[in-house]
Amino acid sequence: MRLDRASYSTFEGSGPAGGNAQNPLEVRGDLEPFQVWETVVDVVRLYFDRIVYEYPCQKRGDIILEGLLETKPQIGSTCFEPWRRDSVTASERQYATVQTIRRTAKVRVRFADGHYLIHVSVKKELEDPAQPLHMRLPSATFRLDTKIDDRKDPIGVQDSHEGWIPQKRDYALEQSILNQIQFRLNRKN
């Protein structure tokens, strides 16, 4: 199966290339904090289904407080899910089709020196199952991994990274999110 090399996360007005936005992105400071924050949340929701933590950017007197947003880890979109946007490039989408990948985004919005700074960080993780999935062991094979775990609470909270191998940051998705935010905030006057 061959896919076109164009980006899957294009939006009206940008074209496939989308441009390169700085990370952190500088946005003009004459906008209201609520307007900037709602634009950031709208764009993040194009790519991620659930937001775990959201502390909006607010104005208290003459001070604009920093905003922070974190998403729940989301399994990457495959070739069979063209409506999802988190696998930005065709190669990422093909890779996610054969290997399970999940992504988590953190967005920080702060006001400094008369303008907003929007920093986007998308971390990518690769699934690491304990054994191959959907494989049957031959009947003459003895299982040697039946050791009873001697922890005090065997049903306790698991580490959120257990079973996942951290990979590099997903710069293509970060650029897509930043370009979308820049496009939306620059067209609003």
C-alpha positions as CSV (number, residue, x, y, z in Angstrom):
1,M,0.0,0.0,0.0
2,R,1.5,3.3,-1.0
3,L,0.4,6.6,0.6
4,D,0.9,10.1,-0.7
5,R,3.7,12.0,1.1
6,A,1.5,15.0,1.8
7,S,0.7,15.9,5.4
8,Y,-2.5,14.5,6.9
9,S,-2.9,17.5,9.1
10,T,-3.4,20.2,6.6
11,F,-5.9,22.9,7.2
12,E,-7.4,25.6,5.0
13,G,-5.0,28.3,4.2
14,S,-1.7,26.5,4.9
15,G,-1.2,23.9,2.2
16,P,0.6,20.6,2.8
17,A,3.9,22.2,3.9
18,G,2.4,24.4,6.6
19,G,5.6,26.3,7.3
20,N,7.8,26.2,10.3
21,A,6.7,27.9,13.5
22,Q,9.0,28.6,16.3
23,N,8.6,26.6,19.5
24,P,7.7,28.5,21.7
25,L,5.5,30.4,19.4
26,E,5.2,34.2,19.9
27,V,1.7,35.6,19.6
28,R,0.8,39.3,19.8
29,G,0.0,40.5,23.2
30,D,-3.1,42.6,22.4
31,L,-5.4,39.5,22.5
32,E,-7.4,38.6,25.5
33,P,-6.0,35.6,27.5
34,F,-9.4,33.8,27.2
35,Q,-9.3,34.1,23.4
36,V,-5.7,32.8,23.2
37,W,-6.5,29.9,25.6
38,E,-9.7,28.8,23.9
39,T,-7.9,28.8,20.5
40,V,-5.1,26.6,22.0
41,V,-7.7,24.2,23.5
42,D,-9.7,24.0,20.2
43,V,-6.5,23.2,18.2
44,V,-5.3,20.6,20.7
45,R,-8.7,18.9,20.6
46,L,-8.3,18.5,16.8
47,Y,-5.5,16.1,17.5
48,F,-6.2,14.6,21.0
49,D,-9.5,13.3,22.4
50,R,-9.1,13.9,26.1
51,I,-7.5,16.6,28.2
52,V,-6.4,15.3,31.6
53,Y,-5.3,18.6,33.1
54,E,-6.3,22.2,32.1
55,Y,-5.3,25.3,34.0
56,P,-6.4,28.2,31.7
57,C,-4.5,31.4,31.1
58,Q,-6.3,34.1,33.1
59,K,-6.0,37.8,33.8
60,R,-5.8,38.9,37.4
61,G,-5.6,42.7,37.6
62,D,-2.6,43.7,35.6
63,I,-1.0,40.2,35.6
64,I,-1.7,37.4,33.1
65,L,-1.3,34.0,34.8
66,E,0.3,31.1,33.0
67,G,-1.8,28.4,31.4
68,L,-1.0,24.7,31.3
69,L,-2.7,21.9,29.5
70,E,-1.9,18.1,29.4
71,T,-3.6,15.4,27.4
72,K,-4.2,11.8,28.2
73,P,-2.0,9.4,26.2
74,Q,-3.7,8.6,22.9
75,I,-3.0,5.6,20.6
76,G,-1.7,6.9,17.2
77,S,-3.9,6.9,14.1
78,T,-3.3,4.3,11.5
79,C,-3.9,4.1,7.7
80,F,-7.4,2.8,8.4
81,E,-8.3,5.9,10.4
82,P,-7.9,8.8,7.9
83,W,-10.2,11.1,9.9
84,R,-7.8,11.3,12.8
85,R,-5.0,13.8,12.7
86,D,-2.3,12.8,15.2
87,S,-0.2,10.9,12.8
88,V,0.9,13.9,10.7
89,T,3.1,12.4,8.0
90,A,2.4,9.4,5.8
91,S,5.4,7.5,7.2
92,E,4.2,8.1,10.8
93,R,0.7,6.8,9.8
94,Q,2.2,3.7,8.1
95,Y,4.4,3.0,11.2
96,A,1.5,3.4,13.5
97,T,-0.4,0.8,11.4
98,V,2.1,-2.0,12.2
99,Q,3.4,-0.9,15.6
100,T,1.3,0.6,18.5
101,I,2.4,4.2,19.3
102,R,0.9,6.6,21.8
103,R,1.4,10.3,22.2
104,T,0.9,12.8,25.0
105,A,0.9,16.6,24.6
106,K,1.7,19.3,27.0
107,V,1.0,23.0,26.2
108,R,2.2,25.9,28.2
109,V,1.0,29.5,27.5
110,R,2.6,32.4,29.3
111,F,2.7,36.1,28.9
112,A,6.1,37.8,28.8
113,D,7.5,41.1,27.3
114,G,4.2,42.1,25.8
115,H,3.4,38.9,23.9
116,Y,2.2,35.4,24.5
117,L,4.6,32.5,24.4
118,I,3.0,29.1,23.5
119,H,5.2,26.1,24.0
120,V,4.0,22.7,22.7
121,S,5.7,19.4,23.6
122,V,4.4,16.1,22.2
123,K,6.0,12.9,23.6
124,K,5.8,9.7,21.7
125,E,6.0,6.1,23.2
126,L,6.3,2.7,21.6
127,E,4.3,-0.3,23.0
128,D,6.4,-3.0,24.7
129,P,4.2,-6.0,25.4
130,A,5.5,-8.7,27.8
131,Q,5.0,-11.3,25.1
132,P,3.9,-11.4,21.5
133,L,0.1,-10.8,21.2
134,H,-2.2,-13.3,19.6
135,M,0.4,-16.1,19.7
136,R,-0.2,-19.5,21.0
137,L,2.5,-21.4,22.8
138,P,3.0,-25.0,21.7
139,S,1.4,-27.5,24.1
140,A,4.8,-29.0,25.0
141,T,6.1,-25.6,26.2
142,F,6.3,-25.0,29.9
143,R,5.7,-21.5,31.2
144,L,8.5,-20.2,33.4
145,D,7.1,-16.7,34.1
146,T,4.5,-17.8,36.7
147,K,6.4,-16.3,39.7
148,I,4.1,-14.7,42.2
149,D,4.9,-11.1,42.7
150,D,5.7,-10.4,46.4
151,R,4.6,-6.8,46.5
152,K,2.4,-5.8,49.4
153,D,-0.4,-4.5,47.1
154,P,-0.6,-6.6,43.9
155,I,-3.6,-4.6,42.7
156,G,-2.0,-1.2,43.3
157,V,-1.6,1.7,40.9
158,Q,0.6,0.8,38.0
159,D,3.2,3.2,36.6
160,S,1.7,5.0,33.6
161,H,4.8,4.2,31.5
162,E,4.8,0.5,32.3
163,G,4.7,-1.4,29.0
164,W,5.8,1.6,26.9
165,I,9.2,2.6,25.7
166,P,9.8,6.4,25.5
167,Q,10.7,7.7,22.0
168,K,11.8,11.1,20.8
169,R,9.5,14.0,20.6
170,D,7.0,14.2,17.7
171,Y,8.3,17.4,16.1
172,A,6.0,17.0,13.1
173,L,2.9,17.0,15.3
174,E,4.2,19.9,17.3
175,Q,4.7,21.9,14.2
176,S,1.2,21.1,12.9
177,I,-0.3,22.2,16.2
178,L,1.8,25.4,16.3
179,N,1.0,26.3,12.7
180,Q,-2.7,25.8,13.3
181,I,-2.6,28.0,16.4
182,Q,-0.5,30.7,14.5
183,F,-3.0,30.6,11.6
184,R,-6.0,31.0,13.8
185,L,-4.7,33.7,16.1
186,N,-3.2,35.8,13.2
187,R,-6.5,35.8,11.2
188,K,-8.5,37.1,14.2
189,N,-8.4,40.9,14.4
